[in-house]
Amino acid sequence: MERDEIRLMGTAEIADRLGVTPARVHQITDSRKLAFPPPLVRLRMGQVWLAQDVEAWITENRPALAEDTES
């Protein structure tokens, strides 16, 4: 049985993707003004987001960091 791939991102992955510290990720994700997508789930170890939601936010809010989708 084949499953669709689900990519997830936590604070560390988002920090790496944005080139910022985990503390800055917390500021970004907690800011209502920046409209970061809500996490998929909140676990004891932290929040987890769907990577596609994070990438969509990056495309809209940090276009210089957006992944090249044409290659």
N, CA, C and O atoms as a DFTB+ gen file, in Angstrom:
284 C
 N C O
     1  1       0.848      -1.182       0.000
     2  2       0.000       0.000       0.000
     3  2       0.889       1.240       0.000
     4  3       1.786       1.361       0.834
     5  1       0.646       2.154      -0.926
     6  2       1.430       3.364      -1.049
     7  2       0.743       4.507      -0.328
     8  3      -0.464       4.703      -0.464
     9  1       1.530       5.271       0.450
    10  2       0.976       6.412       1.184
    11  2       1.492       7.706       0.579
    12  3       2.622       7.774       0.096
    13  1       0.658       8.722       0.610
    14  2       1.109      10.051       0.196
    15  2       2.149      10.537       1.196
    16  3       2.033      10.303       2.399
    17  1       3.149      11.205       0.687
    18  2       4.193      11.735       1.547
    19  2       3.706      13.005       2.235
    20  3       3.217      13.930       1.587
    21  1       3.847      13.031       3.541
    22  2       3.503      14.218       4.321
    23  2       4.806      14.744       4.906
    24  3       5.484      14.044       5.658
    25  1       5.149      15.970       4.562
    26  2       6.347      16.599       5.104
    27  2       5.945      17.499       6.264
    28  3       5.005      18.286       6.161
    29  1       6.665      17.372       7.358
    30  2       6.405      18.170       8.547
    31  2       7.633      19.005       8.881
    32  3       8.758      18.654       8.525
    33  1       7.398      20.108       9.567
    34  2       8.492      20.969      10.010
    35  2       8.241      21.393      11.450
    36  3       7.126      21.754      11.829
    37  1       9.300      21.340      12.233
    38  2       9.267      21.880      13.582
    39  2      10.047      23.180      13.615
    40  3      10.488      23.679      12.579
    41  1      10.213      23.719      14.795
    42  2      10.911      24.991      14.960
    43  2      12.318      24.947      14.381
    44  3      12.730      25.892      13.708
    45  1      13.054      23.890      14.621
    46  2      14.439      23.803      14.124
    47  2      14.483      23.814      12.603
    48  3      15.332      24.483      12.016
    49  1      13.586      23.087      11.962
    50  2      13.559      23.049      10.501
    51  2      13.166      24.405       9.917
    52  3      13.722      24.838       8.908
    53  1      12.216      25.063      10.550
    54  2      11.810      26.389      10.083
    55  2      12.956      27.382      10.272
    56  3      13.204      28.218       9.402
    57  1      13.648      27.293      11.396
    58  2      14.803      28.174      11.637
    59  2      15.853      27.980      10.550
    60  3      16.380      28.955      10.014
    61  1      16.157      26.733      10.223
    62  2      17.124      26.449       9.158
    63  2      16.642      27.005       7.826
    64  3      17.419      27.594       7.075
    65  1      15.372      26.820       7.539
    66  2      14.804      27.252       6.249
    67  2      14.825      28.765       6.109
    68  3      15.072      29.283       5.020
    69  1      14.564      29.487       7.211
    70  2      14.537      30.944       7.174
    71  2      15.904      31.573       7.442
    72  3      16.106      32.758       7.179
    73  1      16.837      30.782       7.963
    74  2      18.152      31.322       8.309
    75  2      18.113      32.202       9.541
    76  3      18.821      33.206       9.628
    77  1      17.275      31.812      10.498
    78  2      17.131      32.566      11.748
    79  2      17.295      31.613      12.928
    80  3      17.437      30.404      12.746
    81  1      17.273      32.164      14.123
    82  2      17.380      31.344      15.328
    83  2      16.010      30.755      15.691
    84  3      14.977      31.274      15.268
    85  1      16.008      29.678      16.472
    86  2      14.725      29.151      16.956
    87  2      13.928      30.194      17.750
    88  3      12.699      30.208      17.691
    89  1      14.615      31.053      18.479
    90  2      13.905      32.104      19.224
    91  2      13.164      33.033      18.268
    92  3      12.041      33.448      18.555
    93  1      13.782      33.361      17.134
    94  2      13.123      34.216      16.145
    95  2      11.923      33.491      15.531
    96  3      10.902      34.119      15.249
    97  1      12.034      32.188      15.322
    98  2      10.894      31.415      14.805
    99  2       9.720      31.536      15.762
   100  3       8.583      31.713      15.326
   101  1       9.980      31.443      17.057
   102  2       8.893      31.585      18.040
   103  2       8.254      32.964      17.933
   104  3       7.033      33.088      18.033
   105  1       9.067      34.007      17.729
   106  2       8.520      35.350      17.571
   107  2       7.633      35.426      16.326
   108  3       6.540      35.990      16.366
   109  1       8.115      34.853      15.222
   110  2       7.367      34.891      13.959
   111  2       6.058      34.115      14.086
   112  3       5.001      34.607      13.692
   113  1       6.129      32.904      14.636
   114  2       4.936      32.059      14.699
   115  2       3.923      32.554      15.718
   116  3       2.738      32.236      15.613
   117  1       4.367      33.325      16.699
   118  2       3.454      33.864      17.714
   119  2       2.845      35.210      17.312
   120  3       1.886      35.666      17.936
   121  1       3.393      35.844      16.281
   122  2       2.945      37.176      15.878
   123  2       1.667      37.102      15.043
   124  3       1.640      36.452      13.999
   125  1       0.626      37.761      15.501
   126  2      -0.607      37.827      14.708
   127  2      -0.382      38.663      13.450
   128  3      -0.963      38.386      12.401
   129  1       0.456      39.679      13.561
   130  2       0.730      40.578      12.442
   131  2       1.352      39.831      11.256
   132  3       1.057      40.160      10.107
   133  1       2.200      38.839      11.510
   134  2       2.900      38.113      10.450
   135  2       2.065      36.979       9.860
   136  3       2.457      36.386       8.855
   137  1       0.931      36.673      10.462
   138  2      -0.027      35.688       9.941
   139  2       0.617      34.359       9.558
   140  3       0.332      33.815       8.491
   141  1       1.488      33.833      10.430
   142  2       2.073      32.523      10.179
   143  2       0.971      31.466      10.306
   144  3       0.092      31.591      11.159
   145  1       1.012      30.430       9.467
   146  2      -0.057      29.426       9.545
   147  2      -0.077      28.723      10.907
   148  3       0.961      28.577      11.554
   149  1      -1.242      28.298      11.327
   150  2      -1.317      27.590      12.610
   151  2      -0.625      26.238      12.514
   152  3      -0.572      25.638      11.441
   153  1      -0.097      25.763      13.631
   154  2       0.545      24.447      13.603
   155  2      -0.481      23.343      13.355
   156  3      -1.660      23.479      13.684
   157  1      -0.012      22.272      12.778
   158  2      -0.849      21.093      12.580
   159  2      -1.201      20.489      13.932
   160  3      -2.329      20.058      14.169
   161  1      -0.207      20.470      14.808
   162  2      -0.392      19.895      16.141
   163  2       0.593      20.535      17.110
   164  3       1.677      20.971      16.722
   165  1       0.195      20.583      18.374
   166  2       1.073      21.051      19.451
   167  2       1.385      19.840      20.324
   168  3       0.497      19.246      20.936
   169  1       2.664      19.493      20.364
   170  2       3.111      18.361      21.156
   171  2       3.905      18.868      22.356
   172  3       4.254      20.047      22.415
   173  1       4.187      18.001      23.296
   174  2       5.011      18.404      24.438
   175  2       6.377      18.877      23.979
   176  3       6.966      19.764      24.596
   177  1       6.889      18.294      22.900
   178  2       8.207      18.677      22.397
   179  2       8.172      19.951      21.574
   180  3       9.225      20.509      21.266
   181  1       6.999      20.422      21.215
   182  2       6.876      21.654      20.447
   183  2       5.781      21.553      19.402
   184  3       5.045      20.568      19.331
   185  1       5.694      22.595      18.599
   186  2       4.676      22.640      17.556
   187  2       5.216      22.029      16.268
   188  3       6.423      22.000      16.029
   189  1       4.289      21.541      15.445
   190  2       4.645      20.925      14.170
   191  2       3.724      21.495      13.096
   192  3       2.511      21.583      13.284
   193  1       4.320      21.882      11.966
   194  2       3.581      22.457      10.852
   195  2       3.691      21.566       9.629
   196  3       4.659      20.822       9.476
   197  1       2.695      21.646       8.762
   198  2       2.812      21.031       7.446
   199  2       3.810      21.865       6.649
   200  3       3.694      23.089       6.591
   201  1       4.785      21.206       6.037
   202  2       5.812      21.920       5.281
   203  2       5.190      22.750       4.157
   204  3       5.670      23.843       3.860
   205  1       4.133      22.244       3.535
   206  2       3.505      22.999       2.442
   207  2       2.910      24.313       2.937
   208  3       2.917      25.302       2.204
   209  1       2.400      24.345       4.157
   210  2       1.880      25.592       4.724
   211  2       3.022      26.577       4.990
   212  3       2.898      27.773       4.724
   213  1       4.127      26.061       5.513
   214  2       5.292      26.907       5.783
   215  2       5.845      27.457       4.473
   216  3       6.153      28.645       4.378
   217  1       5.972      26.600       3.466
   218  2       6.510      27.039       2.172
   219  2       5.595      28.082       1.518
   220  3       6.084      29.024       0.894
   221  1       4.292      27.926       1.652
   222  2       3.357      28.918       1.110
   223  2       3.540      30.255       1.817
   224  3       3.510      31.304       1.174
   225  1       3.728      30.229       3.131
   226  2       3.962      31.461       3.886
   227  2       5.267      32.111       3.441
   228  3       5.324      33.326       3.254
   229  1       6.313      31.307       3.271
   230  2       7.601      31.840       2.813
   231  2       7.451      32.486       1.437
   232  3       7.967      33.581       1.212
   233  1       6.755      31.826       0.520
   234  2       6.555      32.360      -0.822
   235  2       5.875      33.727      -0.775
   236  3       6.232      34.634      -1.527
   237  1       4.899      33.863       0.112
   238  2       4.148      35.113       0.214
   239  2       4.894      36.187       0.993
   240  3       4.839      37.364       0.638
   241  1       5.594      35.787       2.055
   242  2       6.169      36.763       2.977
   243  2       7.678      36.928       2.888
   244  3       8.213      37.949       3.321
   245  1       8.363      35.954       2.341
   246  2       9.827      35.995       2.192
   247  2      10.200      35.471       0.808
   248  3      10.907      34.469       0.700
   249  1       9.731      36.140      -0.260
   250  2       9.909      35.613      -1.624
   251  2      11.358      35.337      -2.012
   252  3      11.613      34.461      -2.838
   253  1      12.302      36.056      -1.440
   254  2      13.711      35.801      -1.759
   255  2      14.149      34.420      -1.285
   256  3      15.137      33.886      -1.790
   257  1      13.439      33.835      -0.331
   258  2      13.780      32.509       0.198
   259  2      12.942      31.393      -0.416
   260  3      13.172      30.217      -0.137
   261  1      11.983      31.754      -1.240
   262  2      11.075      30.758      -1.812
   263  2      11.867      29.747      -2.638
   264  3      12.811      30.100      -3.346
   265  1      11.464      28.499      -2.531
   266  2      12.111      27.423      -3.306
   267  2      11.818      27.601      -4.774
   268  3      10.734      28.046      -5.153
   269  1      12.782      27.254      -5.595
   270  2      12.603      27.277      -7.046
   271  2      11.697      26.114      -7.417
   272  3      12.113      24.958      -7.350
   273  1      10.471      26.409      -7.806
   274  2       9.502      25.362      -8.104
   275  2       9.545      24.924      -9.566
   276  3       8.844      23.989      -9.953
   277  1      10.369      25.597     -10.386
   278  2      10.437      25.253     -11.796
   279  2      11.486      24.193     -12.103
   280  3      11.507      23.678     -13.221
   281  1      12.344      23.850     -11.175
   282  2      13.374      22.849     -11.467
   283  2      13.000      21.489     -10.977
   284  3      13.765      20.539     -11.148
